[in-house]
Amino acid sequence: MRSVGIKFVFLLLLSIIGGGCSGDSPASAPVGSIEMVIDWPSESKPEGAAKRGKILNAAQSIQVVVTGPGITTPISQCTSRVSGTSQVITLQNIPTGDNSFTLTLFNQSSCQGSKVDEETRLLNVLANQVNPLTVTFTGQRVFTVEVAPATTTIAINGQASFTAAAKNADGEALSGKTVSWSSSKPNVASIDSAGSAKGLADGSTIITAFIEGQSGTAQLNVGSATADLCTVQGTPPPIPNISLQQILNGGSLSSPVHITHAGDGSGRLFIVEQRGTIQILIGGTLQPFLDIRDRVLNQNEMGLLSLAFHPNFSTNGLFYVNYSTNRLLDGNQERRSVISEFKVGATPAETAASERILLKIVHPNDYHNGGQLAFGPEAQPYLYFAMGDDGESYAAQDLTSLLGKVLRIDVDHKDAGLEYSIPADNPSWGVSGARREIWAYGFRNPWRFSFDPVTGFHYLADVGENSVEEIDIIRKGLNYGWDQVEGDQCSPVHPNCTLSNYTPPIQVHSHTEFQSIIGGVVYRGSKVPNLCGVYVYGDFSTGKIRGLRYDGTRITEQRDLITLSTLTSFGEDDNHEVYAVSYGGALYKISAP
């Protein structure tokens, strides 16, 4: 065993009391109670160089979740750490038979914060017997990934070698981990499976190392390129004041809802209009790019909602959109949310005729659409898509439904019967009929998400219902709570929910502050230096634009910045400067005061 050794060992003594029925157990099934005696070792307990039995210093609480064939709703209990003591967890009404025990350590009390370690054990619970279960935490869960060198420059055809170090929650190095690599701009530099990068063209790219669901990044500059993504060195400066430079007057655009760029260095800004059109802004002039009004249902929150360019757009000409429709498809005229691929043609009409529909999701109502598309940081282009719950709140917790989810698909390959493939490392949910397109779940109306190209953090804003707006950091396989939870509190229809069963947001706003949150982007431009690394977001109803700094564990600073009436979306240009649009048709650029 490695030097980090056994980090945490405890014995679970389970007293099973046969007979009876209650809770979620079938009426005829024998049930019992489980008593778990947890021995929290002292942090200073000396056990030699291997530190056997020394709990990870970062672990502050443990959650036990029991699932099994006779359990319709997972049974869970949370206990916060008291070092050097023994504590007892008692779970009631556990059906006998094969059950799965998942034990998770968190870095905050009350089972909040990030996962420090996790183990799952199966146990055949027998009636009228004491069933011992021993679980060993090894401290091998990857918590952070550090890439070196953090920044480097090479010539075209030059090479650079990168290394990735996996660490646990105590900052101890973990060996024997498999690393995969990607370049955010593969036309600028490639990188192989050993971490060796080769410069291909002038520019800058982000090199990302992935280890067991966690990632770390570095910046590689090629040729004469200078760093085009700002980073913060040392203590971040205070979040500065900003101004909004008007680029297009109100009425110039028709209900704009999304802004992006093609990543091809052309300097073009693409603006999505809800009615079913996309405009290009170049040199201060608007030009048509796509017109699919003949198939878009523009009603209430429905319409053409977002645009994402393939990472190899400069060579393959492919891009992807999400729109609402009620046109006849496959003999069916239900309202649906559609994800489609297009290829740039000689004219906008030729482009519109190139459509390949990838996915159709039945969406009968005209609200809670979600609709954001974006490619993730992986080397293989995986497309992420945020889907609202369609006003059917229960669907967000239903893993057989795509509503209320963040999806992740591979657009470059096809599985049997599909127009896309499902990445092999997508979660396997262990639920009959569960959709493997699902990356994360438990969302109401996610309105805008983005990836920070430097940290890899996946920010998502979810619009609340009665009380709370929230910002989440999206990670693989997690449940963000809706409709059990709204923000950081139980929802009105589930007032007795167990908050510790769900991943908490990093930020919440009550409806006295925000009423319809608009997700934003992390500023990585150069025109407002002290804004570097700040996540900029806002609110449609109040017009507030805010900024916050998130260090991976907590928000270290936040403040109001400015207001913009009927704010609908944020986006970036090729130089990572940030723009905002209003529903009234105006476009603004975030600038220094």
Steps between C-alpha positions, in 0.01 A plus 500: 500500500621849418636745754165681523376164621172426670350836578188404689372169633182435693285202588132506424299283741156442357225379731226364282151478645280283280132543426275803472475755222507878470633784287590414141526124558247261343221405739600133511877547516690449828686809609756583761707775652871539435732632768841618380774571752747745345846532650640842407877468562685790657676719241823467696483125552854369434501187284845517342609635165206344319259707713266202522166592649557876471191656348545747217529839666254641246219260599245670724188285459377169365181414316362146480251425220326162475336379180360164401219319319256559784586869546312743276656813651865484614539491879773729629659642812770765552740528793748783556846421628605509864866392500605223735145385578262225404164598357192295418281525190168320513298443184143377533283285275771332290361210295686171530687367197778642282549870569766745387670723759671811358713687754624845405738732683449877450736791570230696686272414789139392440612311187544820303782609272713269286549125520825399670469124461232244423456125525208272413438156648228243438352316800242225514300616803366193680216513748564420866877519467776750569669582170849654533630715213855637492577787262848636434554845356835509322526870420539418130216720371635771270411845631724729293719474191807722455658542157860612447630720358210738562594718201753447224577620145631298205566564132290357217608132470657532845413265784418528869452231762229530764455299819190458715503436875189357666449589866251399765311743719797532737728600212686168502621371163325193357690269267385245245223717358412505129521842332329614181590826325329754276579825323224762486624609157632190323578710191750699714662207682443128529575288805543123521414250771842547664454876547729600212370806313599621153453855370305519173407867450528841663265530793433393857325189626400354834649160578272297730584183693211278611534249784197315637253779431723784623707729281787747504615746234805675360546757225711435191599788272621415150717705263475875538181476706470677831282370781138553396338371821562704811585317821530623858838468670508516879223678693219611266432875483163635618222465245504833312228731376398452138309686232287384207610622157203498265586323174152477346200717587172363627291356216806400297437137587179299534471358852864385530558208738859380442845628396804299396796482260621233259848452649652548155678831564272682254389762752135430423237513773192278456170610656204262531151651461207316656286527186727250320785702352872546571682823414874556455652822631822587317653844466191659656268351236237228540488221242261200481647160593202268549123531453286203611181688586313248285555233768537697827207545738555847649259520791547608864833339605525285187695584185856474369694501826873439451791425269825304539779469245685172455857534638621420145259744337777672304556176307163317510252793500269330751289672766210403727181671613210435733150609406134433583266367234153356440560406136426148383796272580486122465124520461468687828410865551562527875691797632863403529840640585741418218880482484621522141827511308551736206786547253589844366404536135557762232180682603284513815234301311751226419610495862139465620443208263794303647323410826563164666276447804693333783245489779131579551357537852123521554430833671122572507510825697645833385722570801797357694684417178860549611661481158872574551749312280879501544793273431696386804878510549561136402728406211213309338230760426215425739193721480329603826134607507288634787132399492226653717229300673216622269305600810473131594712535813503130589683425172821661628551204738391238244809344338287347223413854381732756336308793654670696779845367407843590365572265209834403340528338157763425234401666172783346296381139530171310495370220720249254357166672447634845596636802313771536766689275738507495879850549647625189678580699815150644539342390831349153530202569722409148608131573445288305254429711191733783605624715210878494471504835319452650849814659651331662803139549612259682728448833316193719456580749223877526441549829315857519375808306596867539409840339547788704642783419254765545770359308799260273313217587742156448342273782624121472461221735609165340587188718517306445822128475565366654823800622691855441377724543194821297488841448340641147485835347412412201283683173551447152364222289649373744762142581600435874547170450675203643312211432561587386852717806557483862384840660536621428853161414654232236472240581236143579613369170364770303687540693827654202681770423243852398607727779369814291541375262228561766234789706369471856634541811284804723542279812499137576573291817473162544666223654293552829680832518307454300179188361336614345170872424498711528183813284493819661380867440427836533674684805369829400330556809284759778525305829488397491869803339670367491855187321381712197404359176644169656607178316412263765361126424512171684545122504532231561238239649734714745698763566233781452753840385376725348767845351526646233729828320553485124568816314607369148452371470855326826585419849375776733617351829376180624336331830423246683283658654190243682284145462364359422155126491443357171362840330498471162322849362445877542514763381253861536387690598186822344367702709745293389803347844545149472644176631348140524621171533313162638600170356386427839346767437237809686625854361527758616757865425570636487856770766532700689759323805652 
